[in-house]
Amino acid sequence: MSIKHLGTATSVLAVLTVISCITVNIYFPEAAVQKTAEEIVNEVRDREPKDQEPDKQSFSWIPAAFAQQETDVSTPGIRASKESLKKRFTDLVPIFEGGRIGETAEGLIEIRDEAGLGLADKASLRNLVKEENSDRRSLYAEVANAMGIDAGQIPRIQKIFAERWILDARPGWWIQGADGAWIRKTAG
């Protein structure tokens, strides 16, 4: 083998070695994000978790404190977003119930009907929706940051939260399916 070919072979081998050492971390902690979404939505909407029973945890092989710590995601930004969402929720309930807004498949809310509203009421509704969506977007970004998830995965986090917001919506509220179609939620 000539020196020229040896140099080329060495360069190719070096590049292949570097490329083989580079790994792309595609891990996404879906279960942890789902648990976090459930806890946050329950807190914002002031509801108790549906699947927790005190007696169940006492027989667990994993200490309750350890299990709680694993899904307890909290930062100042998350706490601020949750507080803002909680305060606004009481204002949103009658608007959801009146069918003026609905839960989207992207984890946001959307105006569905402004018929019969005056200019001031339309502006107020639009501002309320804008504030809610801004807080939700901030929440999703904060959750990603707190869990060490790449910002490019925020749409996945939004989808998981969307499922939880929709699941927690009350009967009669408008919800958006994955296909974009709007339906009124039925009981259950």
VEXKE-389981 format. One line per 8 residues: number of its first residue (from 0); their letters; for each residue x, y, z of N, C-alpha, C. Coordinates in pm, 1 decimal, padded with zeros to 6 digits. Layout:
N
NUM> a> X/Y/Z/X/Y/Z/X/Y/Z | ...;
END
This chain:
188
0> msikhlgt> 00085.7/-00116.7/00000.0/00000.0/00000.0/00000.0/00090.0/00122.5/00000.0 | 00058.9/00218.8/-00081.5/00141.5/00339.0/-00089.0/00109.6/00431.1/00027.4 | 00197.8/00523.4/00050.6/00180.7/00618.4/00160.9/00057.8/00704.9/00137.1 | 00032.9/00738.5/00010.8/-00084.3/00818.7/-00023.3/-00212.9/00745.0/00016.4 | -00220.2/00616.2/-00015.2/-00337.9/00537.2/00018.5/-00347.5/00514.6/00168.9 | -00234.0/00500.5/00234.9/-00232.3/00481.3/00379.6/-00286.5/00605.6/00449.4 | -00249.5/00723.4/00401.1/-00299.7/00849.7/00458.6/-00449.6/00863.1/00438.7 | -00498.4/00828.6/00320.0/-00641.2/00835.4/00290.7/-00716.9/00734.9/00377.6;
8> atsvlavl> -00664.9/00614.3/00387.7/-00729.1/00511.4/00469.0/-00733.2/00552.6/00615.7 | -00626.9/00612.9/00663.9/-00621.2/00658.4/00802.9/-00723.8/00768.7/00826.0 | -00736.3/00860.8/00731.3/-00833.3/00969.9/00743.3/-00975.7/00916.0/00744.7 | -01004.2/00822.7/00654.6/-01137.6/00763.3/00648.6/-01167.0/00688.6/00778.8 | -01069.2/00613.4/00828.0/-01086.7/00539.8/00952.8/-01111.6/00635.5/01068.7 | -01040.9/00746.6/01073.1/-01060.3/00845.5/01180.1/-01201.0/00904.7/01174.7 | -01246.8/00938.3/01055.9/-01380.9/00994.4/01040.0/-01486.4/00892.2/01081.4 | -01471.3/00768.3/01038.6/-01566.0/00663.7/01076.1/-01566.8/00640.1/01226.5;
16> tviscitv> -01451.5/00646.6/01289.3/-01443.5/00629.6/01434.4/-01518.4/00740.5/01505.3 | -01499.7/00863.7/01461.2/-01568.8/00976.4/01522.2/-01719.3/00963.7/01502.1 | -01761.1/00930.2/01381.0/-01903.8/00916.3/01351.7/-01965.4/00804.0/01434.7 | -01893.8/00694.4/01450.4/-01948.9/00583.0/01527.3/-01958.6/00615.6/01675.9 | -01880.8/00711.1/01723.1/-01885.8/00749.7/01864.0/-01998.2/00848.6/01893.1 | -02046.3/00914.2/01788.7/-02153.1/01011.2/01807.1/-02284.9/00934.6/01815.7 | -02355.8/00958.2/01923.7/-02487.1/00895.4/01938.2/-02591.3/01004.2/01948.1 | -02705.0/00977.1/01893.6/-02814.8/01070.6/01900.9/-02907.6/01021.6/02010.6;
24> niyfpeaa> -02927.7/01106.3/02107.7/-03013.6/01069.5/02218.4/-03159.0/01090.6/02177.4 | -03227.2/00982.8/02147.2/-03365.5/00992.4/02104.8/-03461.9/00953.5/02217.1 | -03410.2/00933.7/02336.5/-03493.5/00896.6/02449.3/-03590.2/01010.3/02481.7 | -03715.5/00976.5/02495.4/-03817.6/01072.4/02535.5/-03894.6/01009.9/02650.5 | -03890.9/01072.7/02767.9/-03955.5/01014.6/02886.6/-04107.6/01032.4/02884.6 | -04171.9/00962.6/02792.6/-04316.2/00980.4/02771.1/-04398.2/00955.1/02897.6 | -04369.8/00848.5/02968.5/-04446.9/00816.8/03089.4/-04431.0/00926.6/03194.7 | -04311.5/00977.6/03209.5/-04288.1/01084.3/03307.2/-04359.7/01213.4/03266.0;
32> vqktaeei> -04361.0/01243.1/03136.9/-04431.6/01362.3/03088.5/-04582.5/01343.7/03108.4 | -04633.4/01223.1/03082.8/-04776.4/01196.6/03103.9/-04813.4/01215.8/03250.9 | -04731.0/01165.3/03339.9/-04758.1/01179.4/03483.5/-04751.9/01325.9/03525.4 | -04653.7/01397.9/03473.0/-04640.8/01540.3/03502.8/-04762.5/01616.7/03451.4 | -04805.8/01585.4/03328.8/-04923.5/01651.3/03271.7/-05046.4/01624.7/03358.0 | -05062.7/01500.8/03399.7/-05177.7/01465.8/03484.2/-05176.0/01546.4/03613.8 | -05060.7/01552.0/03677.9/-05050.1/01624.8/03804.6/-05076.9/01773.1/03786.5 | -05021.1/01831.5/03681.9/-05037.0/01975.5/03659.5/-05181.3/02009.2/03623.6;
40> vnevrdre> -05242.1/01934.7/03533.3/-05380.6/01962.3/03494.3/-05472.8/01944.8/03613.6 | -05451.7/01841.0/03693.7/-05533.1/01822.3/03813.9/-05518.6/01940.5/03909.0 | -05397.1/01988.6/03924.1/-05374.3/02102.1/04014.3/-05438.6/02229.6/03958.9 | -05420.0/02255.6/03831.7/-05476.8/02375.8/03770.4/-05628.9/02373.5/03779.9 | -05686.7/02259.5/03756.0/-05833.0/02247.5/03756.8/-05885.7/02205.9/03893.3 | -05797.4/02205.9/03993.1/-05832.9/02180.7/04133.1/-05909.5/02050.0/04149.9 | -05848.7/01944.7/04097.5/-05909.0/01811.6/04107.9/-05809.8/01716.0/04170.7 | -05863.6/01618.4/04239.0/-05780.6/01512.5/04295.5/-05747.5/01411.6/04186.3;
48> pkdqepdk> -05627.2/01354.9/04189.5/-05595.8/01249.8/04091.7/-05695.5/01135.9/04103.9 | -05741.3/01086.5/03989.9/-05844.9/00983.2/03988.8/-05792.3/00844.6/04022.0 | -05664.6/00820.5/03993.8/-05613.2/00684.6/04008.5/-05533.2/00662.6/04135.9 | -05532.7/00758.9/04227.1/-05455.3/00740.6/04348.3/-05545.1/00703.4/04464.6 | -05513.4/00593.3/04525.3/-05582.5/00550.2/04645.1/-05475.5/00525.1/04750.3 | -05490.5/00580.8/04870.1/-05387.6/00566.9/04972.2/-05347.7/00422.4/05001.4 | -05443.5/00329.2/05001.4/-05411.7/00191.2/05034.6/-05323.9/00124.3/04929.5 | -05336.8/00164.6/04802.8/-05258.4/00104.2/04695.7/-05109.4/00127.3/04715.7;
56> qsfswipa> -05072.1/00248.2/04755.0/-04931.1/00281.1/04767.5/-04865.0/00212.2/04885.9 | -04939.0/00178.2/04988.4/-04877.3/00116.8/05105.3/-04822.4/-00022.7/05075.6 | -04870.0/-00087.7/04968.7/-04822.2/-00220.8/04934.0/-04718.1/-00219.8/04822.6 | -04678.7/-00102.0/04779.7/-04584.1/-00089.3/04670.1/-04443.0/-00128.2/04715.9 | -04369.3/-00191.9/04625.1/-04229.9/-00225.3/04654.3/-04140.9/-00103.1/04644.2 | -04186.2/-00000.2/04572.3/-04109.7/00123.1/04558.4/-04160.9/00220.9/04662.0 | -04073.5/00274.2/04744.0/-04119.7/00370.5/04844.4/-04194.3/00485.8/04778.5 | -04303.4/00529.6/04841.0/-04386.4/00635.9/04784.6/-04306.8/00763.8/04763.3;
64> afaqqetd> -04217.6/00795.6/04854.7/-04138.6/00918.2/04840.9/-04052.1/00913.5/04716.2 | -03993.9/00796.5/04685.7/-03910.4/00783.3/04566.5/-03995.0/00795.2/04440.9 | -04110.2/00731.4/04439.6/-04198.2/00737.1/04322.5/-04245.8/00879.5/04299.3 | -04277.2/00951.8/04405.2/-04322.2/01090.0/04392.7/-04209.5/01176.4/04337.9 | -04089.8/01157.1/04388.7/-03976.3/01238.8/04347.9/-03949.1/01223.3/04198.5 | -03969.5/01104.7/04146.9/-03940.9/01077.7/04007.3/-04027.9/01160.2/03912.6 | -04151.5/01190.3/03950.7/-04240.0/01265.2/03862.9/-04266.0/01406.7/03911.1 | -04210.3/01446.9/04023.3/-04232.6/01580.4/04076.5/-04144.1/01680.1/04001.7;
72> vstpgira> -04199.9/01742.5/03900.2/-04126.6/01837.8/03818.9/-04173.9/01976.9/03857.3 | -04082.1/02055.3/03914.7/-04120.6/02188.8/03957.2/-04002.1/02283.3/03948.1 | -04027.1/02397.0/03889.1/-03929.7/02505.4/03883.2/-04007.2/02633.5/03910.7 | -03938.7/02742.8/03936.6/-04012.5/02869.1/03954.6/-04101.3/02902.8/03833.7 | -04053.1/02875.2/03714.1/-04132.2/02901.9/03593.4/-04256.5/02815.8/03585.2 | -04244.0/02688.0/03621.0/-04359.6/02597.5/03619.6/-04460.4/02641.6/03724.5 | -04412.1/02674.0/03843.1/-04502.9/02718.6/03949.7/-04575.4/02847.1/03909.6 | -04505.4/02940.8/03846.9/-04567.2/03066.7/03804.6/-04673.5/03041.2/03697.6;
80> skeslkkr> -04642.4/02954.7/03601.3/-04740.3/02922.5/03496.4/-04862.8/02855.6/03556.6 | -04841.8/02760.3/03648.2/-04954.6/02691.1/03710.3/-05043.3/02789.1/03786.9 | -04982.8/02879.3/03861.6/-05061.5/02976.0/03939.0/-05145.2/03065.1/03848.4 | -05084.8/03110.3/03740.3/-05155.8/03194.9/03645.7/-05271.4/03118.4/03580.4 | -05246.0/02994.0/03541.9/-05350.0/02909.8/03481.3/-05463.0/02883.5/03580.3 | -05428.0/02857.4/03705.9/-05528.7/02831.8/03809.1/-05619.9/02952.7/03828.6 | -05558.3/03070.5/03837.9/-05636.9/03191.9/03859.8/-05731.7/03218.1/03744.1 | -05688.6/03191.7/03623.8/-05768.5/03218.6/03505.1/-05877.0/03113.1/03483.3;
88> ftdlvpif> -05856.8/02993.7/03535.1/-05950.0/02883.8/03507.9/-06093.8/02917.7/03546.5 | -06113.3/02982.7/03659.0/-06250.1/03016.8/03700.5/-06317.1/03110.8/03600.8 | -06238.2/03195.6/03535.4/-06293.9/03283.4/03432.4/-06325.7/03206.3/03304.7 | -06248.7/03101.8/03278.0/-06266.9/03024.4/03154.9/-06384.9/02927.4/03160.9 | -06417.1/02877.7/03279.7/-06522.7/02775.9/03292.4/-06653.0/02817.9/03224.6 | -06708.3/02936.7/03255.2/-06835.3/02971.5/03189.0/-06820.5/02991.0/03037.3 | -06701.8/03026.1/02993.4/-06678.7/03044.4/02850.1/-06670.4/02907.7/02780.7 | -06606.4/02811.0/02847.0/-06607.9/02672.9/02795.8/-06751.1/02622.4/02790.7;
96> eggriget> -06823.5/02641.4/02900.6/-06959.9/02589.8/02910.4/-07054.0/02656.4/02811.1 | -07026.5/02781.0/02775.5/-07107.3/02851.6/02677.0/-07070.6/02814.9/02533.6 | -06968.1/02732.4/02516.4/-06928.8/02687.0/02383.8/-06849.0/02788.0/02303.3 | -06802.9/02892.7/02368.0/-06727.6/02996.0/02295.8/-06582.4/02955.4/02270.2 | -06527.6/02869.8/02354.3/-06389.8/02823.6/02338.1/-06384.8/02672.4/02350.0 | -06275.3/02613.9/02301.4/-06257.4/02469.8/02311.8/-06111.6/02434.3/02329.7 | -06088.9/02311.7/02372.5/-05954.0/02256.5/02390.4/-05904.1/02202.1/02257.1 | -05786.7/02246.6/02211.9/-05732.8/02199.1/02084.8/-05648.6/02074.1/02103.3;
104> aeglieir> -05619.1/02008.8/01993.5/-05534.6/01889.0/01993.3/-05387.4/01924.3/02010.6 | -05355.5/02054.1/02018.7/-05218.0/02098.4/02040.1/-05193.9/02150.0/02181.8 | -05290.2/02127.1/02270.4/-05272.3/02167.3/02409.5/-05297.1/02314.3/02434.5 | -05370.1/02378.9/02345.8/-05404.4/02519.9/02361.2/-05556.2/02531.8/02363.4 | -05605.8/02654.2/02380.2/-05749.4/02676.1/02366.0/-05770.8/02764.9/02244.5 | -05890.1/02755.5/02188.5/-05920.7/02831.2/02066.9/-06061.8/02886.2/02076.2 | -06078.8/03005.5/02023.9/-06211.8/03064.9/02017.2/-06290.9/02991.8/01909.5 | -06411.7/02952.0/01944.2/-06498.0/02880.3/01850.6/-06617.1/02965.5/01806.4;
112> deaglgla> -06662.6/03057.0/01894.2/-06783.7/03131.6/01862.3/-06781.4/03267.5/01931.3 | -06787.5/03373.0/01850.2/-06795.4/03509.1/01904.3/-06929.8/03574.7/01870.7 | -07021.2/03496.6/01816.4/-07151.3/03550.9/01775.3/-07221.8/03617.0/01893.5 | -07275.7/03734.0/01868.0/-07352.6/03805.5/01970.2/-07269.5/03886.0/02067.8 | -07138.1/03881.7/02055.0/-07051.9/03958.6/02145.0/-07024.2/04096.5/02086.5 | -07023.2/04197.2/02172.9/-06984.7/04331.1/02131.0/-06832.8/04339.2/02116.5 | -06784.9/04450.5/02065.0/-06641.4/04467.0/02042.3/-06559.5/04451.9/02170.4 | -06606.2/04510.4/02278.4/-06532.6/04502.8/02404.8/-06526.2/04358.1/02456.1;
120> dkaslrnl> -06639.0/04286.2/02444.6/-06641.8/04146.7/02488.9/-06554.0/04057.8/02401.2 | -06552.8/04085.1/02270.7/-06465.4/04009.9/02180.0/-06319.3/04033.6/02216.5 | -06285.3/04158.8/02241.1/-06146.8/04192.5/02277.1/-06107.8/04125.5/02408.5 | -06199.7/04123.2/02503.9/-06173.8/04059.8/02633.1/-06153.3/03909.4/02617.2 | -06239.4/03847.5/02536.7/-06227.9/03703.2/02512.1/-06095.2/03671.1/02443.6 | -06062.5/03746.6/02341.3/-05937.6/03723.5/02269.0/-05816.4/03741.5/02359.3 | -05820.7/03839.6/02446.5/-05710.2/03862.2/02539.4/-05697.4/03746.7/02638.5 | -05809.9/03699.2/02687.9/-05810.1/03586.8/02782.0/-05750.4/03461.7/02716.6;
128> vkeensdr> -05789.2/03433.2/02593.1/-05736.6/03317.9/02519.5/-05586.9/03335.2/02493.8 | -05547.0/03455.1/02455.6/-05405.2/03483.6/02430.2/-05321.2/03462.0/02556.9 | -05368.9/03509.7/02671.0/-05297.4/03492.0/02797.3/-05289.4/03344.5/02836.2 | -05399.9/03272.7/02820.1/-05401.9/03129.8/02853.6/-05301.9/03053.4/02767.8 | -05304.2/03077.4/02638.3/-05213.4/03006.3/02547.9/-05067.7/03044.5/02573.3 | -05043.4/03167.7/02607.9/-04907.0/03209.9/02640.3/-04855.9/03136.0/02763.6 | -04940.7/03125.3/02866.1/-04900.9/03052.2/02987.3/-04881.7/02903.9/02958.9 | -04967.1/02847.1/02875.6/-04952.5/02704.9/02842.0/-04822.3/02681.6/02765.0;
136> rslyaeva> -04791.3/02768.2/02669.3/-04665.9/02752.9/02593.9/-04545.3/02764.8/02687.5 | -04551.7/02860.5/02778.4/-04442.9/02875.6/02876.3/-04430.9/02750.6/02962.7 | -04544.4/02697.5/03004.5/-04545.1/02576.2/03086.0/-04478.4/02461.4/03012.4 | -04512.5/02440.9/02885.8/-04455.6/02330.1/02808.9/-04304.3/02346.0/02793.7 | -04259.8/02467.6/02769.3/-04115.8/02492.8/02756.8/-04045.4/02469.6/02889.4 | -04107.1/02511.2/02998.6/-04048.9/02491.1/03131.9/-04042.2/02342.9/03168.5 | -04145.9/02268.4/03134.2/-04146.3/02123.9/03160.6/-04032.4/02058.2/03083.1 | -04017.5/02095.0/02957.5/-03908.5/02039.4/02876.1/-03774.2/02070.5/02939.8;
144> namgidag> -03755.4/02193.2/02979.5/-03629.4/02234.6/03040.5/-03603.8/02160.4/03171.7 | -03706.2/02152.4/03255.6/-03691.2/02087.2/03386.5/-03662.3/01938.2/03373.7 | -03713.9/01876.3/03267.3/-03694.9/01732.6/03249.3/-03575.7/01701.1/03158.9 | -03504.9/01804.1/03115.4/-03388.5/01782.5/03030.3/-03424.7/01733.6/02890.6 | -03540.7/01774.9/02842.9/-03587.6/01734.5/02710.7/-03552.2/01844.4/02611.3 | -03501.6/01804.3/02497.3/-03464.8/01899.3/02392.6/-03585.1/01983.8/02352.4 | -03561.6/02112.7/02329.9/-03669.1/02205.6/02292.5/-03741.6/02162.1/02165.2 | -03674.3/02086.9/02080.6/-03737.8/02036.0/01959.7/-03848.0/01935.5/01988.4;
152> qipriqki> -03854.6/01886.0/02112.0/-03956.5/01788.6/02151.4/-04078.2/01853.3/02218.3 | -04080.0/01986.7/02225.9/-04192.5/02054.9/02289.5/-04325.9/02020.0/02222.9 | -04333.4/02007.7/02090.1/-04462.1/01966.2/02032.1/-04512.2/01832.0/02086.0 | -04421.6/01740.4/02117.5/-04462.6/01612.2/02177.7/-04519.6/01634.1/02316.7 | -04455.6/01723.3/02391.2/-04504.1/01755.8/02525.3/-04643.0/01818.4/02514.6 | -04661.3/01909.2/02418.6/-04791.7/01971.9/02397.4/-04898.8/01868.9/02367.7 | -04867.7/01771.0/02284.6/-04965.8/01666.8/02250.1/-05006.3/01587.1/02374.4 | -04908.3/01555.8/02458.2/-04937.5/01480.7/02580.7/-05025.7/01564.0/02673.3;
160> faerwild> -04992.4/01692.6/02687.8/-05076.3/01780.2/02769.0/-05214.4/01795.1/02705.9 | -05220.9/01804.6/02572.5/-05349.9/01817.7/02504.1/-05440.9/01700.6/02540.1 | -05384.9/01580.5/02538.0/-05463.4/01462.1/02574.3/-05519.2/01475.7/02715.7 | -05436.6/01527.4/02805.8/-05478.8/01540.9/02945.2/-05583.0/01651.5/02960.5 | -05562.3/01767.6/02894.7/-05661.4/01876.5/02902.3/-05796.1/01825.9/02848.4 | -05792.9/01754.1/02737.5/-05915.0/01703.4/02674.9/-05981.2/01597.6/02762.9 | -05901.4/01507.6/02817.9/-05955.8/01405.4/02907.1/-06023.9/01468.8/03027.7 | -05967.6/01578.7/03075.1/-06019.8/01645.8/03193.4/-06132.0/01745.4/03162.2;
168> arpgwwiq> -06158.1/01770.2/03034.3/-06265.6/01863.0/02997.2/-06399.6/01809.5/03046.7 | -06485.9/01899.9/03080.8/-06617.4/01861.4/03131.6/-06712.1/01826.1/03016.4 | -06812.6/01742.8/03044.3/-06912.4/01712.8/02940.6/-06975.8/01842.7/02888.8 | -06989.8/01850.6/02757.3/-07047.7/01969.0/02694.1/-06943.6/02066.6/02641.6 | -06819.1/02054.2/02688.1/-06713.2/02142.7/02638.6/-06670.6/02094.8/02500.4 | -06627.8/02189.1/02417.3/-06578.5/02155.6/02284.7/-06435.6/02106.7/02294.3 | -06407.8/01996.4/02225.2/-06272.0/01940.6/02219.0/-06239.9/01909.3/02073.5 | -06113.4/01915.9/02042.3/-06069.6/01892.0/01905.4/-06003.0/01756.3/01896.2;
176> gadgawir> -06043.4/01678.6/01797.5/-05981.8/01548.9/01774.3/-05849.1/01565.1/01702.5 | -05775.1/01456.9/01693.7/-05645.8/01458.2/01624.9/-05660.4/01497.9/01478.4 | -05779.1/01473.5/01421.7/-05804.0/01509.1/01281.7/-05844.6/01655.2/01264.7 | -05854.2/01728.7/01375.4/-05890.2/01870.4/01369.8/-06038.9/01898.0/01381.3 | -06119.2/01792.5/01381.6/-06264.8/01809.0/01391.7/-06304.4/01842.1/01536.0 | -06401.8/01931.7/01549.8/-06451.9/01970.1/01681.3/-06575.0/01888.7/01716.9 | -06580.9/01843.6/01842.0/-06699.2/01774.4/01893.6/-06723.7/01820.0/02036.8 | -06845.3/01806.0/02079.2/-06875.9/01832.6/02220.6/-06846.5/01705.2/02299.4;
184> ktag> -06776.3/01723.1/02407.2/-06742.6/01607.9/02490.0/-06868.2/01553.6/02555.8 | -06878.2/01423.2/02557.8/-06990.4/01358.6/02625.8/-06941.6/01311.3/02762.8 | -07031.9/01272.0/02846.6/-06996.0/01223.0/02979.9/-06903.2/01103.1/02968.1 | -06809.7/01096.6/03063.0/-06721.8/00979.7/03067.6/-06589.2/00996.2/03011.3;
END
